[in-house]
Amino acid sequence: MKTIVLLCLFFAASLAVPTIDVRDDGVVAAACKEDVCLLADGCRCATPKSPLESGQVAPQLISLTFDEAVTADIYNNYWEPLLFDRENPDGAPIGATFFVPHEYTDYQKVNDLYNSGFEIGVHSITKNALQSYWRGATEELLELEFGGQKEIITKFANIPAEDIIGVRTPQLQLAENATIKAYISAGLTYDSSWPTLPDHPLYPYTLDYLSIQQCLLGTKCPNEAFKGFWILPIVDLNGIDKECNTLASCDVSGTAEEISEWLLSEIEKIRSTTRVPITLLVNSYWFNSTENSWEGFNLALDKIATYDDTYLVSQKQVFDWIKNPVPNENFKTEDLDRNANCNEYSCKLKINGDNKDRYMNACVPCPQAYPWVGNPDGDAE
């Protein structure tokens, strides 16, 4: 433990959810000063420095995150056998976060995930495949995409709007300040879209002041001040001859044991040094395209379950911890008791102006049209 503390000090650089203010004068935010930006005030600088006092050791938090359409096939074949019935060291069920896009999503399954204790976040309506769509989007379009999807999840999965606070933009493509402004307009509180290189690990921080985080994906990152809005950085992994931000893009192959050992070694690099929260981006594409990947990932999760200082949590749980940080010996997860009602409806719908049929399972009566950008309620023309 002494080694961990010393390394954490070596890497040092520079609550309740507050009301978020937007600085819209186009002026670049001021540099962050740790003696001014105080966690007690809901502010934190971008830094690899632990929020705990010297000598205290943070729990190693790992978030399993998913950002693809929630379908019955993926739910039954991958997520349920992989995630359900696992426990953290404190005996509580593990957490995970599902950033849900709209198209092809089964909202009855979203309701099931929520009632099982997992976090539901926003991942846009269209999940447009073009990077340029997101990178060059206007604030107005992004408000329709992210705000509209929050409305769709709330209505058709019957999930309380106040429980949907996290967001990830497709392909991790930020449109500079417009993306954050759209998030805030949608009532979202934190972003999980911003990668950082393995040698630049960062704890979650707010955008009250200018971020020091690099922009790695050709995007223009936010540079204005957004008081009280949080960034949960994605610390890249070391894949085959490259850094990577999704398990699929790391291009690691081999036996289940070899895949497991690679992932565990990547986790250990952080667990034995800075102990920044780890965000893993997991998609069924990886399981389908890489032989032994599901088995290897399952083996890794089994091994993690034997660590008494490592917790599989949702991004919301990371967010809650960073606002009120406690050392490992005092950290507890919670067993969420949820019972969001779902009356099952199978809907055959058309998008207004489009003659093709769309199918959607919902927890409320079917709308008149397939919910879409600009029409999240699915109203008829």
C-alpha positions as CSV (number, residue, x, y, z in Angstrom):
1,M,0.0,0.0,0.0
2,K,2.9,2.3,0.7
3,T,4.1,1.9,-2.9
4,I,0.6,2.9,-4.1
5,V,0.5,6.0,-2.0
6,L,4.0,7.1,-3.1
7,L,3.2,6.6,-6.8
8,C,-0.1,8.5,-6.4
9,L,1.9,11.4,-5.0
10,F,4.4,11.2,-7.7
11,F,1.7,11.5,-10.4
12,A,0.2,14.6,-8.8
13,A,-0.3,17.5,-11.2
14,S,-1.5,20.6,-10.9
15,L,-22.0,17.1,-2.7
16,A,-24.7,17.3,-4.1
17,V,-25.1,17.9,-7.8
18,P,-24.8,21.7,-8.3
19,T,-26.8,23.9,-10.6
20,I,-24.9,24.0,-13.9
21,D,-24.2,27.4,-15.4
22,V,-23.1,27.9,-19.0
23,R,-20.6,30.5,-20.1
24,D,-21.7,31.4,-23.6
25,D,-19.6,34.5,-24.3
26,G,-17.1,32.5,-26.3
27,V,-14.3,33.3,-23.9
28,V,-11.8,30.5,-23.1
29,A,-12.0,29.3,-19.5
30,A,-9.3,30.3,-17.0
31,A,-6.7,27.8,-15.9
32,C,-7.7,25.7,-12.9
33,K,-6.1,26.4,-9.5
34,E,-6.6,23.7,-6.9
35,D,-6.7,26.2,-4.0
36,V,-9.7,27.9,-5.7
37,C,-11.5,25.0,-7.3
38,L,-12.6,23.1,-4.2
39,L,-14.4,19.8,-4.1
40,A,-16.5,21.1,-1.2
41,D,-17.9,23.7,-3.7
42,G,-18.6,21.0,-6.4
43,C,-15.5,21.9,-8.3
44,R,-12.4,19.8,-9.2
45,C,-9.4,20.4,-11.5
46,A,-8.4,17.9,-14.1
47,T,-5.6,16.0,-12.4
48,P,-4.2,12.5,-11.8
49,K,-4.0,13.4,-8.1
50,S,-6.3,11.4,-5.8
51,P,-9.0,13.4,-4.0
52,L,-8.1,11.6,-0.8
53,E,-5.7,12.8,1.8
54,S,-2.1,11.7,1.8
55,G,-1.8,8.1,3.1
56,Q,-5.4,7.1,2.2
57,V,-5.9,4.5,-0.5
58,A,-8.8,4.8,-3.0
59,P,-10.9,1.8,-3.9
60,Q,-10.1,0.7,-7.4
61,L,-13.3,1.5,-9.3
62,I,-14.0,-0.2,-12.7
63,S,-17.0,0.8,-14.8
64,L,-18.3,-1.7,-17.4
65,T,-20.0,0.5,-20.0
66,F,-22.1,-0.4,-23.0
67,D,-23.3,1.9,-25.8
68,E,-25.2,-0.2,-28.4
69,A,-28.8,-0.8,-29.0
70,V,-30.4,-2.8,-26.2
71,T,-31.9,-5.9,-28.0
72,A,-33.3,-9.1,-26.6
73,D,-30.6,-11.1,-28.4
74,I,-27.7,-9.2,-26.8
75,Y,-29.4,-9.0,-23.4
76,N,-30.0,-12.8,-23.3
77,N,-26.8,-14.1,-24.9
78,Y,-24.2,-11.7,-23.4
79,W,-25.3,-9.2,-20.7
80,E,-27.4,-11.4,-18.5
81,P,-24.9,-14.3,-18.2
82,L,-22.0,-11.9,-18.0
83,L,-23.3,-9.4,-15.4
84,F,-26.1,-10.9,-13.4
85,D,-25.4,-12.6,-10.1
86,R,-22.0,-11.1,-9.7
87,E,-21.1,-9.4,-6.4
88,N,-18.6,-6.8,-5.2
89,P,-16.3,-7.3,-2.2
90,D,-19.0,-5.8,0.1
91,G,-21.6,-8.3,-1.0
92,A,-23.7,-5.9,-3.1
93,P,-24.4,-6.6,-6.8
94,I,-22.0,-5.2,-9.3
95,G,-22.9,-2.0,-11.3
96,A,-22.6,-1.2,-14.9
97,T,-23.8,1.6,-17.2
98,F,-25.8,1.3,-20.4
99,F,-25.6,4.4,-22.7
100,V,-28.7,3.7,-24.8
101,P,-29.2,4.8,-28.4
102,H,-32.7,4.7,-29.8
103,E,-32.8,2.9,-33.1
104,Y,-33.5,-0.9,-32.7
105,T,-33.6,-0.6,-28.9
106,D,-36.1,-2.8,-26.9
107,Y,-37.3,-0.5,-24.1
108,Q,-38.8,-3.4,-22.2
109,K,-35.2,-4.7,-21.8
110,V,-34.0,-1.3,-20.9
111,N,-36.6,-1.3,-18.1
112,D,-35.3,-4.8,-17.0
113,L,-31.7,-3.5,-16.8
114,Y,-32.8,-0.5,-14.7
115,N,-34.8,-2.7,-12.3
116,S,-31.8,-5.0,-12.0
117,G,-29.8,-2.1,-10.6
118,F,-27.8,-1.0,-13.6
119,E,-27.5,2.7,-14.7
120,I,-29.2,3.9,-17.8
121,G,-27.6,6.8,-19.7
122,V,-28.0,8.6,-23.1
123,H,-26.3,7.7,-26.4
124,S,-28.4,9.8,-28.9
125,I,-31.4,8.9,-31.0
126,T,-29.7,8.0,-34.4
127,K,-26.2,6.9,-33.4
128,N,-25.2,8.2,-36.8
129,A,-22.2,6.3,-38.1
130,L,-20.4,9.3,-39.6
131,Q,-17.9,11.0,-37.3
132,S,-18.4,14.2,-39.2
133,Y,-22.1,14.2,-38.2
134,W,-21.2,14.5,-34.5
135,R,-18.0,16.5,-34.9
136,G,-19.7,19.2,-36.9
137,A,-23.1,19.2,-35.3
138,T,-24.8,22.3,-34.1
139,E,-25.9,22.8,-30.6
140,E,-29.6,22.7,-31.7
141,L,-29.1,19.3,-33.5
142,L,-27.3,17.8,-30.5
143,E,-30.1,19.0,-28.2
144,L,-32.6,17.1,-30.3
145,E,-30.4,14.0,-30.3
146,F,-29.5,13.8,-26.6
147,G,-32.4,15.6,-25.1
148,G,-34.8,13.7,-27.3
149,Q,-33.3,10.3,-26.4
150,K,-33.6,11.1,-22.7
151,E,-37.3,11.8,-23.3
152,I,-37.7,8.6,-25.2
153,I,-36.0,6.5,-22.5
154,T,-38.0,8.2,-19.8
155,K,-41.3,7.7,-21.6
156,F,-41.0,4.3,-23.3
157,A,-38.8,2.5,-20.7
158,N,-40.7,4.2,-17.9
159,I,-37.5,5.3,-16.1
160,P,-37.5,8.4,-14.0
161,A,-35.9,11.3,-15.8
162,E,-33.9,12.3,-12.7
163,D,-32.1,8.9,-12.8
164,I,-30.8,9.6,-16.3
165,I,-27.8,11.9,-15.8
166,G,-25.0,10.4,-17.9
167,V,-24.2,10.7,-21.6
168,R,-21.8,9.4,-24.2
169,T,-21.6,10.8,-27.7
170,P,-21.3,8.3,-30.5
171,Q,-17.8,7.4,-31.6
172,L,-16.6,9.7,-28.8
173,Q,-16.9,12.7,-31.1
174,L,-17.2,16.0,-29.3
175,A,-18.3,19.1,-31.1
176,E,-16.4,21.4,-28.9
177,N,-18.5,23.6,-26.6
178,A,-21.7,22.8,-28.5
179,T,-21.8,19.2,-27.2
180,I,-21.6,20.3,-23.5
181,K,-24.2,23.0,-24.0
182,A,-26.5,20.4,-25.5
183,Y,-25.9,18.0,-22.6
184,I,-26.8,20.7,-20.1
185,S,-29.9,21.7,-22.0
186,A,-31.0,18.0,-21.8
187,G,-30.5,18.0,-18.0
188,L,-27.5,15.7,-18.1
189,T,-24.7,16.0,-15.5
190,Y,-21.7,14.1,-16.7
191,D,-20.0,13.0,-19.9
192,S,-18.2,9.7,-20.6
193,S,-16.8,10.4,-24.1
194,W,-13.3,11.9,-23.6
195,P,-10.3,9.5,-23.8
196,T,-6.9,10.2,-22.3
197,L,-3.7,8.3,-23.0
198,P,-2.4,5.7,-20.6
199,D,0.4,7.9,-19.5
200,H,-2.0,10.8,-18.8
201,P,-4.5,9.3,-16.4
202,L,-7.0,11.6,-14.8
203,Y,-9.6,11.4,-12.0
204,P,-13.1,12.8,-12.9
205,Y,-13.2,16.6,-12.9
206,T,-15.5,19.5,-13.6
207,L,-15.4,22.0,-16.5
208,D,-15.5,25.1,-14.2
209,Y,-12.1,25.8,-15.5
210,L,-10.0,24.9,-18.6
211,S,-9.3,21.2,-18.9
212,I,-5.8,20.0,-19.4
213,Q,-7.0,16.8,-21.1
214,Q,-5.7,16.1,-24.6
215,C,-8.0,15.9,-27.6
216,L,-7.1,12.5,-29.2
217,L,-9.8,11.8,-31.9
218,G,-9.6,14.8,-34.2
219,T,-12.3,16.6,-32.3
220,K,-12.3,20.1,-30.8
221,C,-12.7,19.7,-27.1
222,P,-14.6,22.1,-24.8
223,N,-12.7,25.2,-23.8
224,E,-15.3,27.4,-22.2
225,A,-16.4,27.2,-18.5
226,F,-19.3,25.0,-17.6
227,K,-19.8,25.3,-13.9
228,G,-20.6,22.0,-12.2
229,F,-20.5,19.8,-15.3
230,W,-18.4,16.7,-14.8
231,I,-16.1,14.8,-17.1
232,L,-15.4,11.1,-16.4
233,P,-12.3,10.5,-18.5
234,I,-11.8,7.2,-20.4
235,V,-8.2,6.1,-19.7
236,D,-7.0,4.3,-22.9
237,L,-5.7,0.8,-22.7
238,N,-2.5,-0.5,-24.3
239,G,-3.5,-2.8,-27.2
240,I,-1.5,-4.4,-29.9
241,D,1.0,-1.7,-31.0
242,K,-1.4,1.1,-30.1
243,E,-3.5,2.8,-27.5
244,C,-7.2,1.9,-27.6
245,N,-10.4,3.1,-25.9
246,T,-12.7,0.1,-26.6
247,L,-11.9,-3.5,-26.0
248,A,-12.7,-4.4,-29.6
249,S,-10.3,-1.8,-31.0
250,C,-7.3,-3.1,-28.9
251,D,-7.0,-6.0,-31.4
252,V,-6.0,-8.5,-28.7
253,S,-6.5,-12.1,-29.6
254,G,-5.5,-15.6,-28.3
255,T,-6.9,-18.1,-25.9
256,A,-9.4,-17.0,-23.3
257,E,-6.6,-17.2,-20.7
258,E,-4.4,-14.9,-22.8
259,I,-7.1,-12.3,-23.3
260,S,-7.9,-12.4,-19.6
261,E,-4.3,-12.0,-18.6
262,W,-3.9,-9.0,-21.0
263,L,-6.9,-7.2,-19.5
264,L,-5.9,-7.9,-15.9
265,S,-2.4,-6.6,-16.6
266,E,-3.9,-3.4,-18.0
267,I,-6.0,-3.0,-14.9
268,E,-3.1,-3.7,-12.6
269,K,-1.0,-0.9,-14.2
270,I,-3.6,1.5,-12.7
271,R,-4.5,-0.4,-9.6
272,S,-0.8,-0.4,-8.5
273,T,-0.2,3.3,-9.3
274,T,-2.7,6.1,-9.5
275,R,-5.9,4.1,-8.9
276,V,-7.9,6.4,-11.2
277,P,-11.3,5.0,-12.0
278,I,-11.2,2.7,-15.1
279,T,-13.9,2.9,-17.8
280,L,-14.1,-0.2,-20.0
281,L,-16.1,0.2,-23.3
282,V,-17.6,-3.2,-24.0
283,N,-19.6,-4.1,-27.1
284,S,-21.1,-7.3,-28.5
285,Y,-19.1,-6.7,-31.7
286,W,-16.0,-7.7,-29.8
287,F,-17.5,-10.9,-28.7
288,N,-18.8,-11.7,-32.2
289,S,-15.6,-10.8,-34.0
290,T,-12.8,-12.0,-31.7
291,E,-12.6,-15.7,-30.8
292,N,-12.5,-16.4,-27.1
293,S,-13.2,-12.7,-26.2
294,W,-16.4,-13.4,-24.2
295,E,-14.7,-16.3,-22.4
296,G,-11.6,-14.2,-21.7
297,F,-13.6,-11.3,-20.4
298,N,-15.6,-13.6,-18.2
299,L,-12.4,-15.0,-16.8
300,A,-11.1,-11.5,-16.1
301,L,-14.3,-10.6,-14.2
302,D,-14.0,-13.8,-12.2
303,K,-10.5,-12.9,-11.2
304,I,-11.4,-9.3,-10.3
305,A,-14.1,-10.7,-8.0
306,T,-11.3,-12.1,-5.8
307,Y,-9.7,-8.6,-5.2
308,D,-10.9,-7.1,-1.9
309,D,-10.2,-3.5,-3.1
310,T,-11.7,-3.6,-6.6
311,Y,-15.3,-2.8,-7.4
312,L,-17.3,-3.1,-10.6
313,V,-19.5,0.0,-10.5
314,S,-21.7,2.2,-12.7
315,Q,-20.4,5.6,-13.9
316,K,-23.0,7.1,-11.6
317,Q,-21.3,5.3,-8.7
318,V,-17.9,6.7,-9.8
319,F,-19.6,10.2,-10.0
320,D,-21.0,9.8,-6.5
321,W,-17.6,8.7,-5.1
322,I,-15.6,11.5,-6.6
323,K,-18.0,14.1,-5.1
324,N,-17.7,12.4,-1.6
325,P,-14.5,10.4,-1.7
326,V,-13.8,7.8,1.0
327,P,-10.8,5.5,1.3
328,N,-11.1,1.8,0.3
329,E,-11.8,0.6,3.9
330,N,-14.9,2.8,4.0
331,F,-16.2,2.4,0.5
332,K,-19.6,0.7,0.1
333,T,-21.7,0.0,-3.0
334,E,-25.5,-0.2,-2.7
335,D,-28.1,-2.8,-3.6
336,L,-30.7,-0.7,-5.5
337,D,-34.3,-1.7,-5.0
338,R,-36.1,-0.6,-8.1
339,N,-39.6,-1.4,-9.4
340,A,-40.3,0.7,-12.5
341,N,-43.5,-0.7,-14.0
342,C,-43.5,-2.0,-17.5
343,N,-46.7,-3.0,-19.3
344,E,-45.5,-4.7,-22.4
345,Y,-46.5,-3.3,-25.8
346,S,-45.1,-4.4,-29.2
347,C,-45.3,-1.6,-31.7
348,K,-45.2,-1.6,-35.5
349,L,-44.6,2.0,-36.5
350,K,-43.5,4.3,-39.3
351,I,-41.3,7.4,-39.1
352,N,-43.2,10.5,-40.1
353,G,-42.4,11.0,-43.8
354,D,-40.9,7.5,-44.2
355,N,-43.0,4.5,-45.4
356,K,-40.7,1.8,-43.9
357,D,-41.9,-0.2,-40.9
358,R,-40.1,0.1,-37.6
359,Y,-40.6,-2.1,-34.6
360,M,-40.3,-1.1,-31.0
361,N,-41.1,-2.8,-27.7
362,A,-42.3,-0.4,-25.1
363,C,-43.5,-0.2,-21.5
364,V,-46.4,2.1,-22.4
365,P,-49.0,2.1,-25.2
366,C,-47.6,2.5,-28.7
367,P,-47.2,6.0,-30.1
368,Q,-48.7,7.0,-33.4
369,A,-45.3,7.2,-35.2
370,Y,-41.8,5.9,-34.5
371,P,-40.1,8.3,-32.1
372,W,-37.3,10.2,-33.9
373,V,-35.2,13.3,-34.0
374,G,-37.6,16.3,-33.4
375,N,-40.5,13.9,-32.5
376,P,-39.4,12.0,-29.3
377,D,-43.0,11.3,-28.3
378,G,-43.9,9.7,-31.6
379,D,-46.7,12.0,-32.4
380,A,-48.5,11.9,-35.7
381,E,-48.0,14.7,-38.2
